[in-house]
Amino acid sequence: MDVKRLSGFSPFDALKTDNLRSLVPHVKVRQASPGEALFKKGDSDKRSIYLLSGTIELVGDDADQRTVTGGADEASRPIAPELPRRQTATAVDNVEYFSIDSEVLDVTLTLDQTGVYEVGDFSSGPDAGDAGEADWMTALLHTKVFEQVAPQCLQMIFMRLQRVDFKARDVVIQQGAKGDFFYVIRSGSCMVVRETPAGKENINLAELRVGDTFGEEALLSGAERNATVVMQTDGILMRLGKDDFQTLLQEPMLVYLEHDEAESAAADGAKWLDVRVPSETKAGGKEGAINLPLYLLRHKLNVLDKETPYIVFCDTGLRSSAAAFILNQHGYQTAVLSGGLNKSSIGST
């Protein structure tokens, strides 16, 4: 998959070139034979799936059945993105399709459109383009620590991560020291070592590789480091300072509404605010919604009314959380549609 071909799909078409290029290593192109399922009803795998060629059949409930063919307008958008999946997608003939981690895509979109950081910066340097290098962000998003991070904090975390280069045998953290940084391995590998008293041989506890994280325990508990981490190879680590780590793991004061609550608020006078790019709105949205893409938000605030409450939404809730955070800073009244449209059990228009 190359940048030009990827830019023909939504919402990739809204990304800056450097950020689009950073996503190419995350794209997995696959084939399916006639009768083979691309995904099944009830699946909850967080991957966005796009049809490149061939025809698939989508089957849900009795009245919910249709086909999609590569090259058609519908195929330029993710196929049946709601989670858990409401339909089964089956290849009618020989099919080629691609998938990408939805969270990586959404973080990249959020970073790109808030203008706070160029995701391409993460893919610069001599290791750029290596598949293992690209996987560090995917792995990070799936760690227990980051699964607890409020969506609107993610772009701030990636903005504040600092790159540090290490050589083999460098000591990253020392047992007994106070915690100062949280680390994620971008390239290379580390060994976790427990130092023993009286000069006895140290104990190797674990080997850490790309995407693994360490250092959070001392930051959360305030205790001293309970092990030493040493670089096994030359490598690159991304680190987040203690104050940022503690602050950004605590969710800022945003209001989240479940879908029935949001519909009630809209009926009471709140307005829907769609922060997706125009190409994404073709797949559906909310009737009467104002479409103000996240990347334009700071420049178009004057089109919104500070006396009107807004229910902010996107496909997943990440960009809408970031948008609500920005709007709140400027004195607007907001709530976020929890989980976004892809989680909605309410029909879109």
C-alpha positions in Angstrom: 0.0 0.0 0.0 1.4 3.4 -1.0 0.5 6.9 0.1 -1.2 7.8 -3.1 -3.6 4.8 -3.0 -4.3 5.2 0.7 -5.2 8.9 0.2 -8.2 7.7 -2.0 -10.0 6.5 1.1 -11.8 8.4 3.9 -10.6 9.8 6.3 -7.0 9.3 5.0 -7.8 11.9 2.4 -7.9 14.6 5.1 -4.4 13.9 6.5 -1.2 15.8 5.9 1.2 13.9 3.7 3.7 13.3 6.5 1.1 11.9 8.8 -0.4 9.8 6.0 3.0 8.4 5.3 3.4 7.4 9.0 0.3 5.2 8.7 1.4 3.2 5.7 3.4 0.6 7.8 0.3 0.0 9.9 -1.8 -1.0 6.9 -2.3 -4.7 6.4 -3.4 -5.7 2.9 -5.1 -9.1 2.7 -7.0 -11.3 0.2 -10.2 -13.3 0.7 -11.5 -16.2 -1.4 -15.2 -16.6 -2.3 -17.2 -17.6 0.8 -14.5 -16.4 3.2 -15.5 -14.0 6.0 -13.7 -10.7 6.4 -15.4 -10.3 9.8 -18.4 -11.7 11.5 -21.4 -10.3 13.3 -20.5 -9.7 17.0 -16.7 -9.2 16.3 -15.2 -6.4 18.5 -11.7 -6.2 17.0 -10.7 -2.6 16.8 -9.7 -2.5 13.1 -11.1 -0.4 10.3 -11.6 -2.4 7.1 -11.6 -1.1 3.6 -12.4 -2.9 0.3 -9.9 -2.5 -2.5 -11.3 -4.9 -5.1 -13.9 -7.6 -5.6 -17.4 -7.7 -4.0 -18.5 -8.5 -0.5 -21.9 -9.3 0.9 -23.0 -7.8 4.2 -25.6 -9.7 6.1 -27.1 -8.8 9.5 -30.7 -9.1 10.4 -33.2 -10.4 7.9 -33.8 -6.9 6.4 -30.2 -5.9 6.7 -28.4 -7.2 3.6 -26.4 -5.6 0.8 -23.3 -5.9 -1.4 -20.3 -3.6 -1.7 -17.9 -3.6 -4.6 -14.4 -2.2 -4.7 -14.2 1.2 -6.3 -17.7 2.2 -5.4 -18.3 5.3 -3.2 -19.2 3.2 -0.2 -15.9 1.3 -0.5 -14.0 4.5 0.1 -15.2 4.5 3.7 -14.6 1.8 6.4 -16.9 -1.2 6.0 -19.6 -1.6 8.7 -17.5 0.2 11.3 -19.9 -0.2 14.3 -18.6 -2.3 17.2 -19.5 -4.9 18.0 -20.0 -5.7 14.3 -23.7 -5.7 13.3 -23.1 -7.7 10.1 -21.0 -10.5 8.7 -18.9 -9.5 5.6 -18.4 -12.4 3.2 -16.4 -12.4 -0.1 -18.6 -13.0 -3.1 -15.6 -13.4 -5.4 -11.9 -12.9 -5.0 -11.5 -9.9 -2.8 -8.6 -7.7 -1.8 -9.0 -5.5 1.3 -6.9 -3.7 3.9 -7.2 -3.0 7.6 -5.7 -0.7 10.1 -5.8 -0.4 13.9 -8.7 2.0 14.5 -7.1 3.6 17.5 -3.8 4.4 15.7 -5.8 5.9 12.9 -7.9 8.0 15.3 -4.9 9.2 17.3 -3.2 10.2 14.0 -6.3 12.1 12.9 -6.6 13.8 16.2 -3.0 14.9 16.3 -3.1 16.0 12.7 -6.3 18.0 13.1 -5.6 19.7 16.4 -2.3 20.9 14.9 -0.4 20.2 18.1 2.0 17.7 16.7 3.2 16.1 13.4 2.9 12.4 13.7 5.5 12.2 11.0 8.1 13.2 13.7 7.7 9.7 15.2 8.7 8.1 11.9 11.8 10.2 11.3 15.4 9.1 11.5 17.3 6.1 10.3 14.7 3.5 11.3 11.8 5.1 9.5 9.7 2.7 7.5 10.6 -0.4 9.5 7.6 -2.4 10.4 8.8 -3.0 14.0 9.4 0.7 14.4 5.8 1.5 13.4 4.4 -1.0 15.8 5.5 0.8 18.9 2.5 3.2 18.9 0.0 0.3 18.3 1.5 -1.6 21.2 1.5 1.5 23.4 -2.2 2.1 22.9 -3.0 -1.4 23.9 -1.1 -1.4 27.2 -3.1 -1.5 30.4 -1.8 2.0 31.4 -3.0 3.6 28.1 -6.3 1.8 28.0 -7.2 3.9 31.1 -6.2 7.2 29.5 -9.1 9.6 28.7 -9.4 9.9 24.9 -9.0 13.7 24.9 -5.6 13.2 26.7 -4.1 11.0 24.0 -3.0 13.8 21.7 -1.5 15.7 24.6 0.5 12.6 25.7 1.9 12.0 22.2 2.7 15.7 22.0 4.7 15.6 25.2 6.6 12.3 24.7 10.3 13.0 24.4 12.6 11.0 22.2 15.9 9.8 23.8 18.6 7.8 22.1 20.5 5.2 24.0 23.5 3.0 23.4 23.9 -0.7 24.3 24.7 -1.2 28.1 23.3 2.3 29.0 21.4 2.3 32.3 18.0 3.9 31.7 16.7 3.7 35.3 18.5 2.6 38.5 17.1 0.5 41.2 16.6 2.6 44.4 16.3 5.9 42.5 13.2 8.0 42.6 10.8 7.8 39.6 11.0 10.6 37.1 9.9 9.3 33.7 7.6 6.7 32.1 9.2 5.0 29.1 8.0 3.2 26.0 10.5 1.4 23.7 10.4 2.7 20.2 13.3 0.6 18.9 15.9 -1.8 20.4 15.5 -3.9 23.5 16.1 -3.6 27.3 16.8 -6.0 30.2 15.1 -5.5 33.6 17.6 -6.5 36.3 17.1 -6.9 40.1 20.2 -6.0 41.9 21.1 -8.3 44.9 23.0 -7.4 48.1 26.5 -8.4 49.1 27.8 -8.4 45.5 25.9 -11.5 44.5 25.0 -11.9 40.8 22.2 -9.7 39.6 18.9 -11.4 38.5 17.6 -10.8 35.0 13.8 -10.4 35.4 12.6 -9.7 31.9 13.5 -8.6 28.4 11.6 -5.7 27.0 11.1 -5.0 23.3 9.4 -2.5 20.9 6.1 -1.2 22.3 6.8 -2.4 25.9 6.6 0.2 28.7 8.2 0.6 32.1 8.6 3.0 34.9 4.9 3.6 35.7 4.9 1.9 39.1 7.2 4.4 40.8 5.3 7.3 39.3 2.0 6.0 40.5 3.1 4.9 43.9 5.8 7.4 44.7 8.1 4.5 45.7 11.7 4.0 44.7 12.5 2.1 41.5 12.4 -1.6 42.3 14.7 -2.7 39.5 17.3 -1.5 37.1 16.7 -1.3 33.3 19.7 -1.6 31.0 19.8 -1.3 27.2 20.7 -4.5 25.5 21.1 -2.9 22.1 21.3 0.6 20.7 17.8 2.0 20.7 15.3 4.8 21.0 13.0 5.3 23.9 10.1 7.8 24.2 9.6 9.2 27.7 6.9 11.1 29.5 7.8 13.2 32.6 6.3 12.5 36.0 4.1 15.6 36.2 2.7 15.0 32.7 2.2 11.3 33.4 0.2 11.9 36.6 -1.8 14.8 35.1 -2.8 13.2 31.8 -3.8 10.0 33.4 -6.5 11.9 35.3 -9.4 12.7 33.1 -10.2 16.4 32.6 -13.7 17.5 33.4 -15.7 16.5 30.3 -19.3 15.4 30.2 -20.0 12.2 28.4 -23.5 11.2 27.3 -24.7 7.8 26.3 -26.7 7.7 23.1 -30.2 7.8 24.7 -29.1 10.7 27.0 -27.7 12.6 24.0 -30.9 12.2 22.0 -32.8 13.6 25.0 -30.5 16.5 25.3 -30.9 17.3 21.6 -34.7 17.1 22.0 -34.3 19.7 24.8 -32.5 22.2 22.6 -28.8 21.1 22.4 -27.3 21.1 19.0 -25.3 18.2 17.4 -21.7 19.2 16.4 -20.0 16.8 14.0 -16.2 17.3 14.0 -15.5 14.7 11.3 -14.2 15.7 7.9 -16.8 16.2 5.1 -15.9 12.9 3.4 -16.8 11.0 6.5 -20.2 12.6 6.9 -21.3 10.8 3.7 -21.6 7.6 5.7 -24.3 9.2 7.9 -24.5 11.4 11.0 -27.2 13.2 13.0 -30.0 15.1 11.5 -29.5 18.9 11.7 -25.9 18.5 12.8 -23.4 21.3 12.3 -20.3 20.0 10.5 -17.2 21.7 11.8 -14.1 19.5 11.3 -11.7 19.4 14.2 -8.9 20.9 12.1 -11.0 24.0 11.5 -12.4 24.3 15.0 -10.0 27.0 16.4 -10.5 29.1 13.3 -14.3 28.9 13.1 -15.3 29.3 16.8 -17.3 32.4 15.9 -19.9 30.3 14.1 -20.9 28.7 17.4 -23.0 30.2 20.1 -21.8 30.2 23.7 -25.4 30.2 24.9 -26.2 27.0 23.1 -25.1 23.6 24.5 -23.4 21.3 21.9 -23.3 17.5 21.7 -20.0 16.9 20.0 -19.5 13.6 18.1 -17.2 11.8 15.6 -17.0 8.1 14.8 -15.3 6.9 17.9 -15.3 9.6 20.5 -11.6 10.5 20.3 -11.7 13.6 18.1 -14.9 14.7 19.7 -13.3 14.6 23.1 -10.4 16.6 21.9 -12.8 19.1 20.3 -14.9 19.4 23.5 -11.7 20.0 25.5 -10.8 22.9 23.1 -14.4 24.3 23.2 -14.5 24.2 27.0 -11.3 26.2 27.2 -13.0 28.9 25.2 -16.2 29.0 27.3 -18.6 26.8 25.3 -21.0 24.3 26.8 -20.3 20.8 25.6 -21.0 17.2 26.1 -19.4 14.3 24.2 -21.3 11.4 22.5 -19.8 8.5 24.4 -18.1 6.0 22.1 -19.1 8.0 19.0 -21.4 7.0 16.1 -19.7 3.6 15.7 -21.0 2.6 19.2 -24.5 4.1 18.6 -27.5 1.8 18.7 -29.6 4.6 17.3 -30.2 4.8 13.6 -28.2 7.5 11.8 -29.6 9.6 9.0 
